[in-house]
Amino acid sequence: MRAMSPVTWGDPSVLREVTVHRPVPLPTEIQVRVHAAGVNPTDWKSRAGGGFGLWGDPPILGFDVAGVVTAVGLGVTLVKPGDEVFGMPWFPRQAGAYAQYVTAPARHFAPKPASLSFVEAAALPLVSLTAWQALVDTAAVRPGQRVLVHAAAGGVGHVAVQIAKARGAHVIGTASAAKHEFLRSLGVDEPIDYTAVDFTTVVQDVDVVVDPIAGAYGSRSLRVLRPSGILVSIASPIDAELAAEAATLGVRAAFVLVEPDHQGLVEIASLVDSGRLRPEVETVLPLAEAAKAHIIGETGRTTGKIVLSVVHP
């Protein structure tokens, strides 16, 4: 099968098309013919720096998969060949989504939302599970709470906004002014232009902050939380200094590293098919143009997601 692999760790030019053996499912695993693969910051960060050091040979990038089950391993009853699925298998180990086929445990996938194309479905798994695990599993967002989402027009951000709204929250989102109309279309109640105003001067009494940026944003975000509020970082772990600052202010700080989650994907698919969640796909490129996808992604200006369309023989 065809796949995209970095010949060494480095800039986007290191990505090359390679031919590798098609993976065979082990017991409890399924083989999925990949129709589309989502592109995420972890992909280009891994390509540049070697990822988590948990890669195969050759390393094949990508975690977001949408496709059709082509074979099942011993003991699998959850799906059957011909089923349409989506998922984020193996994270943070190599999933190999930039390829024509992947194999992974059946419970790393869920039925593809019926209302989405494969390209749209491939845009969802990593960002939606990250947002779900931050907002629902970690912060337990409830109706009426105030949620601040930084980089609200980005990959995780635009999904986090919709999940928070579906949970009944009042949502505040930071983005440049040019993206405020898009934010409102997602349900953002208060868009904030971070290029024109310091959000700490106009936001207060927030219950939950979702931070995909880190750096100084972490400390600044603590100061807009109400007592017992929580900052959920999805960009970097909470260091001792930030943890101490949170404790002093009477708030909490947590770091979420997304995990494969069948039930989470089922809940997300339900939100999609009920009309409460939809991914924004800004750019679709063929698998062979993965390097171009990384170049676009690394600008940090993408609204929503970039997706690779995987062409089969």
VOGU-3710 file (C-alpha; in Angstrom, 3 decimals, decimal comma):
1> mramspvtwg> 0,000/0,000/0,000  0,979/3,653/-0,354  1,791/5,802/2,682  3,466/9,107/3,526  6,581/8,921/5,688  9,313/11,366/6,731  12,654/10,057/5,500  14,121/11,829/8,516  12,715/14,208/11,124  12,663/17,752/9,813
11> dpsvlrevtv> 10,747/20,311/7,748  7,822/19,386/5,438  10,169/18,519/2,581  11,174/15,302/4,375  7,749/13,745/3,676  7,903/11,132/0,937  5,501/8,607/-0,553  6,582/5,063/0,332  5,285/1,582/-0,421  4,848/-0,658/2,622
21> hrpvplptei> 3,122/-3,923/3,468  -0,597/-3,662/4,137  -1,163/-4,237/7,874  -3,096/-7,319/8,968  -5,443/-7,146/11,974  -4,466/-9,066/15,082  -7,078/-10,451/17,509  -9,439/-7,623/18,674  -8,227/-5,413/15,789  -9,824/-4,275/12,562
31> qvrvhaagvn> -8,378/-3,292/9,201  -9,757/-0,049/7,798  -9,428/1,163/4,230  -8,701/4,857/4,742  -10,846/7,210/2,681  -9,597/10,389/4,367  -7,100/11,392/7,045  -7,276/14,516/9,168  -4,212/16,714/9,677  -3,392/17,990/13,164
41> ptdwksragg> -0,635/20,036/14,818  0,684/16,876/16,471  1,430/15,585/12,949  3,780/18,392/11,990  5,251/18,626/15,477  6,044/14,910/15,299  7,505/15,271/11,804  9,754/18,086/12,997  10,862/16,596/16,305  10,395/12,843/16,269
51> gfglwgdppi> 7,048/12,709/18,040  6,794/10,754/21,263  9,507/8,318/20,216  6,849/5,628/19,682  7,060/5,241/15,938  7,362/2,265/13,615  9,779/1,734/10,745  9,127/3,516/8,506  7,302/6,141/10,548  3,875/6,925/9,064
61> lgfdvagvvt> 2,200/10,109/10,282  -1,443/10,824/11,027  -4,028/9,897/13,648  -7,425/10,902/12,224  -9,067/8,165/10,158  -12,365/7,833/8,327  -12,924/4,796/6,162  -14,472/1,384/5,647  -13,775/-1,804/7,597  -12,177/-4,372/5,283
71> avglgvtlvk> -11,274/-7,147/7,740  -11,729/-7,996/11,405  -9,490/-9,921/13,776  -10,406/-12,749/16,111  -13,037/-11,825/18,680  -14,302/-8,618/17,080  -18,089/-8,229/17,236  -18,388/-4,442/17,358  -18,088/-3,953/13,595  -18,022/-6,027/10,416
81> pgdevfgmpw> -16,487/-5,632/6,956  -18,258/-2,910/5,015  -19,031/-0,744/8,038  -18,122/2,940/7,789  -16,089/4,082/10,787  -14,042/6,985/12,116  -11,502/7,177/14,893  -8,178/8,266/16,345  -6,387/4,945/16,862  -3,358/4,306/19,032
91> fprqagayaq> -2,590/7,892/20,119  0,148/8,760/21,097  1,623/5,657/19,447  1,865/5,554/15,667  -1,521/5,172/14,011  -0,302/5,563/10,431  -3,345/7,391/9,090  -1,436/8,868/6,135  -1,826/5,539/4,350  -4,310/3,454/2,403
101> yvtaparhfa> -4,970/1,061/5,299  -4,631/1,071/9,069  -5,174/-1,558/11,742  -6,084/-0,901/15,367  -8,315/-2,202/18,160  -11,982/-2,156/17,135  -12,833/0,027/20,130  -10,546/2,801/18,883  -13,256/3,473/16,278  -16,985/4,169/16,170
111> pkpaslsfve> -19,611/4,258/13,405  -19,068/7,258/11,126  -21,725/9,943/11,575  -24,277/9,220/8,857  -24,653/12,902/7,996  -20,958/13,430/7,232  -18,801/12,596/4,229  -15,569/10,699/4,831  -13,615/13,935/4,467  -15,754/15,687/7,071
121> aaalplvslt> -15,614/12,704/9,418  -11,815/12,563/9,165  -11,664/16,131/10,441  -13,254/15,192/13,755  -11,671/12,431/15,843  -8,616/14,019/17,464  -10,038/17,508/17,907  -13,457/16,337/19,063  -12,086/13,793/21,524  -9,681/16,415/22,861
131> awqalvdtaa> -12,542/18,869/23,361  -14,834/16,204/24,821  -12,237/14,932/27,267  -11,392/18,501/28,315  -14,939/19,827/28,667  -16,967/16,772/29,650  -14,630/14,258/31,270  -12,319/16,753/33,007  -14,312/19,961/33,552  -17,806/18,377/33,680
141> vrpgqrvlvh> -19,365/21,424/32,011  -22,961/22,032/33,085  -25,805/24,162/31,722  -25,442/27,843/32,564  -21,685/27,761/33,134  -19,377/30,233/31,442  -16,745/28,677/29,184  -13,830/30,539/27,585  -12,265/28,861/24,548  -8,986/30,288/23,287
151> aaaggvghva> -8,201/30,029/19,555  -11,907/29,344/19,126  -11,784/29,231/15,315  -9,018/26,623/15,221  -9,202/22,845/14,979  -9,932/22,004/18,615  -11,429/25,413/19,350  -14,270/25,370/16,848  -15,339/21,929/18,062  -14,952/22,835/21,744
161> vqiakargah> -17,279/25,790/21,207  -19,987/23,538/19,778  -19,643/20,895/22,487  -19,828/23,554/25,202  -22,969/25,012/23,603  -24,495/21,542/23,341  -23,880/21,192/27,100  -25,826/24,409/27,723  -22,869/26,702/28,438  -22,444/30,415/27,747
171> vigtasaakh> -19,419/30,476/25,439  -16,753/33,147/25,069  -14,202/32,683/22,287  -10,978/34,435/21,320  -10,069/34,909/17,662  -9,149/37,721/15,297  -12,009/40,023/14,302  -12,158/38,542/10,802  -13,285/35,231/12,316  -15,990/36,588/14,605
181> eflrslgvde> -18,816/35,939/12,149  -17,675/32,325/11,942  -17,581/32,102/15,745  -21,123/33,430/16,011  -22,271/30,843/13,471  -20,918/28,182/15,824  -22,847/29,627/18,751  -20,223/31,775/20,466  -22,025/34,273/22,701  -19,085/36,655/23,196
191> pidytavdft> -16,325/36,756/20,549  -13,186/38,592/21,658  -10,565/40,007/19,299  -7,327/39,017/21,002  -5,369/41,309/18,641  -7,221/44,399/19,882  -7,918/43,741/23,549  -6,421/41,841/26,484  -9,047/39,207/27,281  -8,311/39,499/31,017
201> tvvqdvdvvv> -9,717/43,055/30,974  -13,087/42,074/29,476  -13,724/38,564/30,781  -14,466/37,499/34,345  -16,291/34,882/36,420  -15,501/32,038/34,021  -16,090/28,439/35,111  -13,919/26,715/32,506  -11,079/27,830/30,244  -9,910/25,607/27,368
211> dpiagaygsr> -6,351/26,574/26,419  -4,711/25,167/23,262  -2,003/27,854/23,292  -0,109/27,559/26,626  2,775/29,898/27,472  1,590/33,095/29,151  -2,024/32,248/28,333  -2,096/29,743/31,183  -1,278/32,198/33,957  -3,463/34,932/32,471
221> slrvlrpsgi> -6,396/32,546/32,106  -6,273/31,607/35,792  -7,166/35,193/36,653  -10,496/35,175/34,816  -11,748/32,049/36,614  -14,239/32,241/39,446  -13,404/30,322/42,662  -13,243/26,566/41,997  -13,117/27,217/38,252  -10,783/25,132/36,104
231> lvsiaspida> -8,189/25,821/33,425  -7,822/22,857/31,083  -4,629/22,996/29,052  -4,484/20,866/25,933  -1,146/22,283/24,792  1,341/21,553/27,582  1,456/19,973/31,049  0,815/22,107/34,125  4,171/22,991/35,663  4,776/23,483/39,371
241> elaaeaatlg> 4,687/27,269/39,108  1,301/27,341/37,374  -0,112/24,734/39,766  1,001/26,833/42,738  -0,524/29,966/41,231  -3,819/28,152/40,683  -3,849/26,942/44,286  -3,205/30,468/45,562  -6,139/31,795/43,527  -8,470/29,005/44,657
251> vraafvlvep> -8,889/27,542/41,195  -7,784/24,366/39,449  -5,479/23,605/36,533  -5,325/20,351/34,571  -3,634/19,013/31,451  -5,436/16,681/29,052  -3,599/14,416/26,620  -6,244/12,940/24,377  -6,869/9,173/24,389  -8,681/6,847/21,977
261> dhqglveias> -12,257/6,534/23,235  -15,028/4,525/21,553  -17,802/5,854/23,769  -16,631/9,446/23,353  -16,779/9,017/19,566  -20,293/7,594/19,853  -21,387/10,667/21,837  -19,723/12,971/19,306  -21,385/11,189/16,375  -24,731/11,654/18,120
271> lvdsgrlrpe> -24,110/15,396/18,420  -23,228/15,528/14,720  -26,252/13,603/13,525  -28,563/15,678/15,734  -27,268/18,873/14,099  -25,423/20,230/17,141  -21,862/19,690/15,916  -20,226/19,993/12,526  -16,565/20,172/11,545  -15,262/23,043/9,459
281> vetvlplaea> -12,982/21,768/6,684  -10,926/24,574/5,190  -8,620/22,641/2,873  -8,708/19,204/1,236  -5,586/17,849/-0,461  -4,604/14,470/-1,915  -2,482/12,170/0,262  0,574/12,819/-1,906  0,418/16,507/-0,940  0,823/15,909/2,793
291> akahiigetg> 3,842/18,228/2,831  1,722/21,070/1,460  -0,882/20,364/4,139  1,806/20,723/6,806  3,069/23,980/5,310  -0,453/25,403/5,430  -1,056/24,113/8,946  2,158/25,499/10,341  1,095/29,043/9,480  -1,335/28,826/12,405
301> rttgkivlsv> -4,010/30,641/10,384  -6,294/27,747/9,528  -9,985/28,018/10,310  -11,158/24,542/11,210  -9,287/21,595/9,720  -7,108/20,374/6,850  -7,912/16,905/5,494  -6,055/14,549/3,164  -8,163/12,627/0,667  -6,705/9,147/0,271
311> vhp> -6,947/7,793/-3,271  -7,172/4,027/-3,691  -6,164/1,910/-6,630
//
